[in-house]
Amino acid sequence: MNKVLLLILLLFSFEHALAYDKNKLTRKWQHTPFDLYLGAQEAYDMKQADPDKVLLIDVRNQAEIHYTGIADIVDANIPYRFDSTEWKMKKDSAYGTFKKPKNPNFAAAVKNLLKDKGLDKDTPLIIMCSAGTRAPFAAKVLHKAGFTRVYTQVEGFEGPRAKEGEHKGKRVVSGWKLIGLPWSYDLVPEKMYFNFDPLLRNSSSDNQPGEDNQSDEK
């Protein structure tokens, strides 16, 4: 058998073995056109098995990765939604939150990442957010943009909130951090969004974020 074909078959078999049980995803919005899902450990194993040909993208906003950390093996932080100071009330609730506007350049930024890596739209991509609630929507945007193999990491970096018990409302269920996968508060410049943002892509180096004299306070 052709060695290249054998490698492709082995990679396909490995990815299939890692697949998350989609029957656990009980809400319609959790499903994507790709129908490819991974838990946190499965995402880690898939990335580690072929680190140069599988990309892991953190789609949380910059404030989230700054204050809660980022996975060591992430290839890039490309926010699906940004942070804002605009307030909104939650539906049928006494509580509110700050609006998170969508990133209109999300797919274009992912394309820039692929270009930098010498890869194409058929490259396996793993999308991770905070708790698995943004990743499916980010994957759907990439599907419309022509990407072919996008996995959603369904547990997220911090994991979903507990629905009952003494820890109700806290992120103690699952997730990258909770199960002890490698992460850090240290942000690697080459992985930050400004490297892939189409609006900054052609800017001069003088306009790129650089070092400053701020403290290391988290």
C-alpha positions in Angstrom: 0.0 0.0 0.0 1.2 3.5 -0.8 2.9 5.0 2.3 1.1 8.3 1.9 -2.3 6.6 1.7 -1.4 4.5 4.7 -0.6 7.6 6.7 -3.9 9.2 5.7 -5.8 6.1 6.7 -4.0 5.9 10.0 -4.7 9.5 10.8 -8.4 9.1 9.9 -8.7 6.0 12.1 -7.0 7.9 15.0 -9.3 10.8 14.6 -12.4 8.6 14.5 -11.2 6.8 17.6 -11.0 10.1 19.4 -14.5 11.2 18.4 -16.8 12.5 21.2 -20.2 10.8 21.6 -22.4 13.3 19.9 -25.5 11.8 21.6 -24.3 13.7 24.7 -25.0 17.0 22.8 -28.6 17.4 23.5 -29.2 20.9 22.2 -29.6 21.6 18.5 -27.2 24.6 18.5 -24.3 22.3 19.8 -24.3 20.4 16.5 -22.3 21.6 13.5 -22.4 20.8 9.7 -19.0 19.0 10.2 -20.5 16.7 12.9 -17.0 16.5 14.5 -16.7 16.7 18.3 -14.0 16.3 20.9 -13.7 16.4 24.6 -10.8 18.3 26.2 -8.6 15.2 26.6 -9.4 14.0 23.1 -8.5 17.4 21.7 -5.2 17.4 23.5 -4.4 13.8 22.3 -5.3 14.7 18.7 -3.1 17.8 18.7 -0.2 16.0 20.3 -0.4 13.2 17.8 0.3 15.5 14.8 1.2 19.0 16.2 2.2 20.5 12.9 -0.8 19.3 10.9 -3.6 19.8 13.4 -4.3 23.4 14.6 -5.9 24.3 17.9 -7.6 27.7 17.9 -8.8 29.5 21.1 -11.8 31.6 20.1 -12.2 33.4 23.4 -11.6 37.2 23.6 -8.4 38.8 24.7 -9.6 39.6 28.3 -10.5 36.0 28.8 -7.1 34.6 27.9 -5.4 37.3 29.9 -7.3 36.7 33.1 -8.0 32.9 33.0 -5.0 31.7 31.0 -4.5 29.8 27.7 -3.6 26.2 26.7 0.1 25.7 26.1 -0.4 24.0 22.8 -2.8 26.5 21.3 -1.7 27.7 17.8 -3.5 31.0 17.9 -6.1 33.1 19.8 -8.6 34.3 17.2 -11.7 35.7 19.0 -15.1 34.7 17.6 -16.6 37.5 19.8 -15.0 40.5 21.3 -15.5 42.0 24.7 -17.3 45.3 25.2 -18.6 47.7 27.8 -22.2 47.7 26.4 -24.6 46.2 28.9 -27.7 44.0 28.3 -30.2 42.2 30.5 -30.6 38.4 30.2 -33.9 37.2 29.0 -36.4 36.4 31.8 -33.7 37.1 34.4 -32.9 39.7 37.0 -29.2 39.5 35.9 -27.4 41.0 33.0 -24.1 40.8 31.2 -21.9 42.7 28.8 -22.5 42.3 25.1 -19.9 40.4 23.1 -20.1 41.6 19.4 -19.1 39.1 16.7 -15.8 39.4 15.0 -16.6 40.1 11.3 -13.1 39.0 10.3 -13.0 35.7 12.1 -12.8 33.4 9.1 -10.4 35.7 7.3 -8.1 35.7 10.3 -8.2 31.8 10.4 -7.2 31.9 6.7 -4.2 34.1 7.6 -3.2 31.6 10.3 -3.3 28.7 7.8 -1.3 30.7 5.2 1.4 31.4 7.8 1.6 27.7 8.6 1.7 26.7 4.9 -1.6 24.8 5.3 -5.0 24.9 3.6 -8.7 24.7 4.3 -8.6 20.9 4.5 -6.4 21.1 7.6 -8.0 19.7 10.7 -8.9 22.6 13.0 -9.9 22.3 16.7 -12.0 25.1 18.0 -12.0 25.8 21.8 -13.9 28.5 23.7 -14.7 28.8 27.4 -17.4 26.3 27.9 -18.3 24.9 24.5 -21.0 27.5 23.8 -19.2 29.6 21.2 -17.2 26.9 19.4 -20.2 25.5 17.4 -21.1 28.9 16.1 -17.5 29.6 15.2 -17.3 26.3 13.4 -20.5 27.2 11.4 -18.8 30.4 10.2 -15.8 28.4 9.0 -18.1 25.9 7.2 -19.6 28.8 5.2 -16.1 30.0 4.4 -15.2 26.7 2.8 -13.2 24.9 5.6 -13.7 21.1 5.5 -12.5 19.6 8.9 -13.4 21.6 11.9 -13.8 20.0 15.3 -15.5 21.6 18.3 -14.0 21.0 21.7 -17.3 20.7 23.5 -16.1 21.1 27.1 -14.1 24.3 26.6 -11.2 25.7 28.4 -12.9 26.3 31.8 -15.8 24.0 31.3 -19.6 24.4 31.7 -21.2 25.4 35.0 -22.7 22.9 37.4 -26.5 22.8 37.1 -27.1 21.5 40.7 -25.5 20.8 44.0 -23.4 22.9 46.3 -21.3 24.1 43.5 -24.2 25.1 41.2 -23.2 27.9 38.8 -19.5 27.2 39.2 -17.2 25.8 36.5 -16.4 22.5 38.2 -17.8 20.0 35.7 -15.2 19.4 33.1 -12.9 21.4 30.8 -9.2 21.8 29.8 -8.1 23.4 33.1 -10.2 21.2 35.4 -8.7 17.9 34.1 -5.2 19.2 34.4 -4.1 19.7 30.8 -1.2 22.1 30.4 -2.0 25.8 30.4 -0.4 29.1 31.5 -1.1 32.8 32.1 1.9 33.5 29.9 0.8 34.8 26.5 3.1 34.1 23.5 3.2 37.1 21.2 3.3 35.0 18.0 0.0 33.4 19.0 -1.9 36.6 19.6 -4.8 37.9 17.4 -2.9 41.0 16.1 -0.8 38.6 14.0 -3.8 37.4 12.1 -6.2 40.3 12.1 -6.8 41.3 8.5 -7.2 44.9 9.6 -3.7 45.0 10.9 -2.1 42.5 8.5 -0.7 45.2 6.2 0.0 47.8 8.9 3.6 48.9 9.6 5.5 47.4 12.4 5.2 50.7 14.3 1.5 50.0 14.7 1.9 46.5 16.0 1.5 45.9 19.8 4.8 45.6 21.5 6.5 45.5 24.9 5.4 48.0 27.5 6.2 48.8 31.1 3.0 47.5 32.6 3.3 45.2 35.7 2.9 41.5 35.4 -0.2 41.6 37.6 -2.9 39.2 36.4 
